[in-house]
């Protein structure tokens, strides 16, 4: 199957994050190019991720960011996922301890900056992988915090 070209994958969303980090997938045949609105949402999200990166003192790795409806369906994402609008990122962690550290930093930043986030989920899949799902919307943030053990 022919791979779909990713346009502007090297475009900066912020000082340390590139658009390509938020649009790559293991399904290169699936169209996954965000709209201008989704890119604006990713930039808003990156403000928080830059704070996280600065406070942990090293780069953080994005497992999943923006997902087109086709990609979201292919990966089994929720039909109302914040990934569909570019408002969410799944951040790789080395386990629960690091996920909790990252979560504490983001919650502290929300308090310090008097800003809200939509979702902060520490997730574990059936293979034992742990990651932090973090989402920020332009409005109507719910400050939803959960542990999810799939």
C-alpha positions in Angstrom: 0.0 0.0 0.0 1.3 3.5 -0.9 2.3 5.7 2.0 0.5 9.1 2.3 2.8 12.0 2.4 2.8 14.0 5.7 2.8 17.7 4.9 4.8 20.1 7.1 5.9 17.4 9.5 8.9 19.5 10.5 6.9 22.6 11.2 7.4 23.8 14.8 4.4 23.8 17.1 6.5 25.2 19.9 10.2 25.5 20.7 10.8 21.8 21.2 7.8 20.1 19.5 7.3 19.4 15.8 4.0 18.7 14.0 5.3 15.3 12.9 5.5 14.1 16.5 1.8 14.6 16.8 0.7 13.1 13.5 2.8 10.0 13.0 1.3 6.6 13.3 2.0 3.0 12.6 -0.5 3.1 9.8 1.2 5.3 7.2 -1.5 4.5 4.6 -4.1 6.3 6.7 -4.7 10.0 6.0 -3.7 12.0 9.1 -3.2 15.6 8.3 -4.8 18.1 10.8 -6.8 21.1 10.0 -5.7 24.7 10.8 -8.0 24.5 13.9 -6.4 21.2 15.1 -3.0 22.7 14.6 -4.0 25.7 16.8 -5.2 23.2 19.4 -1.9 21.3 19.2 0.0 24.6 19.8 -2.2 25.3 22.9 -1.4 21.8 24.2 2.3 22.4 23.5 2.4 25.3 25.9 1.7 22.8 28.7 4.1 20.2 27.3 6.9 22.8 27.2 6.3 23.4 30.9 6.4 19.7 31.5 9.6 19.2 29.5 11.3 22.1 31.3 10.4 20.8 34.8 11.4 17.2 34.2 14.6 18.4 32.7 14.6 16.2 29.6 12.7 15.6 26.3 9.3 13.9 26.5 8.1 11.5 23.8 4.7 11.8 22.2 3.1 8.4 21.4 0.0 9.8 19.9 -1.4 13.3 19.2 -3.8 14.4 16.5 -5.8 11.6 14.9 -8.0 11.9 11.8 -11.4 10.2 12.1 -10.0 7.3 9.9 -6.9 6.9 12.1 -8.9 7.1 15.3 -11.3 4.4 14.1 -8.3 2.2 13.0 -6.6 2.4 16.5 -9.9 1.9 18.4 -10.1 5.4 19.8 -13.3 6.8 21.4 -15.6 8.5 18.9 -15.5 11.7 21.0 -11.7 11.5 21.6 -9.9 14.8 22.1 -7.3 13.4 19.7 -9.7 14.1 16.9 -9.5 17.9 17.4 -5.7 18.0 18.3 -6.5 18.8 21.9 -4.8 15.6 23.3 -1.5 13.8 23.5 -0.4 10.5 24.9 3.0 10.9 26.5 5.3 7.9 26.9 6.4 7.1 30.4 8.6 4.4 31.9 5.9 3.3 34.3 3.5 4.5 36.9 6.0 6.5 38.9 7.0 8.7 36.0 3.4 9.0 34.9 2.4 10.2 38.4 5.4 12.6 38.4 4.3 14.1 35.0 0.7 14.3 36.3 1.8 16.2 39.4 3.7 18.7 37.3 0.8 19.4 35.0 -1.7 19.7 37.9 0.7 22.1 39.7 1.0 24.2 36.5 -2.8 24.4 36.2 -2.9 25.7 39.8 0.0 28.2 39.4 -1.2 29.6 36.0 -4.9 29.5 36.9 -5.6 27.5 33.8 -7.8 24.4 33.2 -7.1 21.2 31.4 -9.7 18.8 30.1 -8.3 15.3 30.8 -5.3 13.9 32.7 -5.5 10.1 32.5 -2.8 7.6 33.6 -3.4 4.6 31.4 -2.1 1.1 31.3 -2.8 -1.4 28.5 -3.1 -5.2 28.7 0.6 -5.5 27.7 1.8 -3.4 30.7 2.6 -0.2 28.9 1.8 2.9 30.9 1.3 6.4 29.4 -0.2 9.8 30.3 -3.0 11.1 28.2 -3.3 14.8 28.6 -5.9 17.1 26.9 -6.5 20.9 26.9 -9.5 22.4 25.1 -10.0 26.0 24.1 -13.0 26.1 26.4 -15.3 23.8 28.6 -12.4 22.0 30.2 -13.6 19.4 32.7 -10.4 18.8 34.8 -11.1 15.0 34.5 -8.4 12.9 36.4 -8.5 9.1 36.2 -6.4 6.0 36.3 -7.4 3.6 33.5 -6.3 0.0 33.6 -7.3 -1.7 30.3 
